[in-house]
Amino acid sequence: MKAYRSFLFDRWVEAKRHAQVSEDPADHRAAVDAYTAFMRAHLSSEERTRLDLEDEIACLTVENGRLQARLHTPEEHHG
């Protein structure tokens, strides 16, 4: 497990360095994702599962909001 955490730490450091000189949001997202993976590696399996489920709930909540907004937004008609 220590080697895996070390790998994740190195990946985070590299992503962070790259993001520091980049204006690309994807590079900053990669740094966030690498940091999240590194920090979650220190949690128990149950804690990681709980956070994964909370992340999934958050994504589904956002998607649900988008779909509801589309249902309540009048469609534009071109013609």
Secondary structure, DSSP 8 states (H G I E B T S, - for coil): -HHHHHHHHHHHHHHHHHHHT---HHHHHHHHHHHHHHHHTTS-HHHHHHHHHHHHHHHHHHHHHHHHHHHHS------
